[in-house]
Structures are given as structure tokens and as C-alpha cells.
Amino acid sequence: MKTQYYTASSLDGFIATPDDSLEWLFPLGDINATGYPAFIAEVGALAMGSSTYEWMLRHVVRPNTAHPGAWPYEQPAWVFSSRSHAPVPGARIRFVRGDVRPVHAEMRAAAGGKNLWLVGGGDLVGQFHDAGLLDEVIVQVGSVTLGSGKPLLPRRITQPSLRLVAARRIGDGFAELRYEVPRAPGPAA
């Protein structure tokens, strides 16, 4: 069981524009031609921040519209937010706030031995990293630059640095980079 950050990023390190748009991403390729189908099959639980949840509501679920969509995940999801949000009927979503460690323990218990996916955003993933709970970062780097926006992972991670374990080309639009997150050495005994 791994705790993984799987996301897409622009070449200059942004996962979304300053106004949380992902429109830059979709012209770059078909999600089914990436590693996503195999990745999601191994996910037992997921977590996201409120901006990601709100994006999902606006662009995928679209409640109160002529053509609403369904929540795209069967797995239980935890949404970290300091604001109140309406739930999606039929979806297994828990709204939480505060320390990621007890939520991570709940996610592990619910995942049935499968991986945990940190959907986004970067600051939430950074909190899991800071707590020593992040195992892997998988980034589909797109062939565009945004100039500004929401950073991939707004943390300084230098000692120890991430360890590149795989790199592959996905069509003309993406390079998938897979990094292992080594544990920082503990205090000397």
C-alpha cells in the first residue's frame, strides 16, 4: 500500500491556472492513453482539497444543471476543507479538516490494502509529505507552460531529494515521471 500523488503539471510546474482552470490540460492527450486506467484500478481511497472538490463539482458532477454527471470515483474520498460543502448524493465523501495523520489512518483502514491517492492540490500533498506519509509522486508533465498558477508541490524538498524511478513518453503531449519519496533520516540513536 502506497500513498501516491498522481497529477498532471505544466512544464513550468503548475497544476492549474491562478483561477483553478485545467483547460490547458485536455488538448494534450487522451487520459485513457496514459497510465491512469492502471493507476486508478489500484486505488482504494483518495483525498483532495476543497479547490479540487469544487472543480469536480463544476466540471464533472454539475449539480442543478440540465445534464448533471456522476461522482467519478467508487472509492471513499476525504475532502479537506475549512469551508462547508454540499455532498454529492450517493458518493462516499467525508469532509474533514486539520491534521492529515488521523485521516491517513482512516484512509488506510478503508482502502482494503490498495493504494491511497492524493488527488490534489499541492499544499495538501505537502502536508502529507511533511507528516512523512507520502510514498510516491507520479507527474504527467505536459508540453505547455502557464507562467503562473497553482504549484505542483509548494514545498522545499531537498534532503533527501526525491528519487526518480521511471520516466516514459506518453504521446506527443506528456512525459510521465515517477518519483519515490525517501524517508528523512531520523535522529541519531
C-alpha positions in Angstrom: 0.0 0.0 0.0 1.4 3.4 -1.1 0.3 6.9 -0.6 0.7 8.5 -4.0 0.4 11.9 -5.5 -0.7 11.3 -9.2 -1.3 14.5 -11.2 -0.5 16.5 -14.3 1.6 19.5 -14.4 2.7 22.1 -16.9 6.3 22.1 -18.0 6.9 25.1 -15.6 5.4 23.3 -12.6 1.8 24.3 -12.3 -1.2 22.0 -11.9 -3.8 24.7 -12.6 -4.0 28.3 -13.7 -4.4 31.0 -11.0 -8.2 30.7 -11.3 -8.1 26.9 -10.9 -8.6 26.1 -14.6 -7.4 22.9 -16.2 -8.4 23.8 -19.7 -4.7 23.8 -20.7 -4.5 20.0 -19.9 -7.3 18.5 -22.1 -5.9 19.2 -25.6 -2.6 17.4 -24.7 -3.9 13.9 -24.9 -6.5 11.2 -24.0 -6.5 10.2 -20.4 -7.1 6.6 -21.4 -3.7 6.6 -23.3 -1.9 7.5 -20.1 -1.1 5.3 -17.0 -4.4 6.5 -15.4 -6.5 3.4 -16.1 -4.0 1.1 -14.5 -3.3 3.6 -11.7 -6.9 4.1 -10.6 -7.5 0.3 -10.6 -5.0 0.1 -7.7 -6.6 2.9 -5.6 -8.6 2.1 -2.6 -9.2 5.6 -1.1 -8.5 9.1 -2.1 -8.1 12.6 -0.6 -8.4 16.1 -2.1 -8.5 19.7 -1.1 -11.6 21.9 -1.4 -10.4 23.6 -4.7 -10.1 20.2 -6.3 -13.6 19.2 -5.0 -15.1 22.4 -6.2 -13.6 21.9 -9.6 -15.0 18.3 -9.7 -18.5 19.7 -8.8 -18.3 22.4 -11.5 -16.9 20.3 -14.4 -17.8 16.7 -13.7 -20.8 16.4 -11.4 -22.5 19.7 -12.4 -25.4 19.5 -10.0 -28.5 21.6 -10.7 -27.8 21.6 -14.5 -29.7 20.1 -17.4 -27.2 17.3 -17.7 -25.6 16.5 -14.3 -22.8 14.0 -14.1 -22.0 11.3 -11.6 -19.2 11.4 -9.0 -16.4 9.7 -10.9 -15.0 7.6 -8.0 -16.3 4.4 -6.4 -13.6 4.6 -3.7 -14.2 6.5 -0.5 -13.0 10.1 -0.6 -11.9 12.6 2.0 -12.2 16.3 1.2 -10.0 18.6 3.4 -11.7 22.0 3.8 -12.3 24.7 6.3 -15.5 25.6 4.4 -18.8 23.8 4.3 -19.7 21.9 1.1 -22.7 20.2 -0.2 -22.2 16.4 -0.5 -22.7 14.5 -3.8 -25.7 12.1 -3.4 -24.6 8.5 -3.4 -20.9 9.3 -3.2 -18.8 8.1 -0.3 -17.3 11.5 0.7 -16.2 12.6 4.1 -15.4 16.3 4.8 -12.5 16.8 7.2 -10.1 19.5 8.4 -7.0 19.6 10.4 -4.1 17.2 10.8 -3.7 14.7 7.9 -2.3 11.9 10.1 -5.6 10.6 11.6 -7.3 10.9 8.2 -4.5 9.0 6.6 -5.1 6.2 9.2 -8.8 6.2 8.3 -8.0 6.1 4.6 -5.6 3.1 5.1 -8.3 1.2 7.0 -10.9 1.9 4.2 -8.6 1.1 1.3 -8.6 -2.6 1.6 -4.9 -3.0 1.1 -4.9 -0.8 -2.1 -3.1 2.5 -2.6 -4.1 5.9 -1.4 -4.4 8.7 -4.0 -3.8 12.3 -3.1 -5.7 13.9 -5.9 -4.6 17.5 -5.1 -3.8 20.2 -4.5 -0.2 20.7 -4.0 -0.5 22.2 -0.5 -2.5 19.3 0.8 0.1 16.8 -0.7 2.8 18.9 1.0 1.1 18.3 4.4 1.1 14.6 3.8 4.8 14.9 2.9 5.6 17.0 6.0 4.0 14.2 8.1 6.1 11.5 6.5 3.1 9.9 4.8 3.9 10.4 1.1 5.5 7.5 -0.7 5.4 8.3 -4.4 4.9 11.3 -6.8 3.7 10.5 -10.3 3.6 13.5 -12.6 2.4 13.7 -16.2 4.4 16.7 -17.3 2.5 18.5 -20.2 4.2 20.2 -23.1 2.9 23.6 -22.2 3.9 26.4 -19.9 1.5 28.5 -17.9 3.7 31.2 -16.5 1.8 31.2 -13.2 -0.8 29.3 -11.3 -1.2 26.6 -8.6 2.2 25.0 -8.0 2.7 21.3 -8.3 4.1 20.9 -4.8 4.7 24.1 -2.8 7.4 22.6 -0.6 11.2 22.7 -0.5 12.2 19.0 -0.7 16.0 18.8 -0.9 17.3 16.5 1.8 16.7 13.8 1.0 15.7 14.5 -2.6 13.0 12.6 -4.5 14.4 9.5 -6.3 13.4 9.2 -10.0 12.4 5.6 -10.6 10.8 5.8 -14.1 10.3 8.1 -17.0 8.3 7.5 -20.1 6.9 9.3 -23.1 3.1 9.4 -23.5 2.2 10.5 -27.0 3.4 14.0 -28.1 1.9 15.8 -25.1 3.3 14.2 -21.9 6.3 12.8 -20.1 5.4 10.7 -17.1 7.8 10.9 -14.2 7.6 8.6 -11.2 9.5 9.5 -8.0 9.9 7.6 -4.8 9.8 9.8 -1.7 12.6 8.6 0.6 12.2 9.0 4.3 14.3 11.6 6.0 16.9 10.1 8.3 15.7 10.1 11.9 17.7 11.4 14.8 20.8 9.5 15.7 20.4 6.9 18.4 
